[in-house]
Amino acid sequence: MHSFFCALRYMLCLDA
């Protein structure tokens, strides 16, 4: 569910 955080915190999106 990293996609959800991706919208809130773009930086976390890279962690995916």
Secondary structure by P-SEA (a helix, b strand, c coil): caaaaaaacaaaaaac
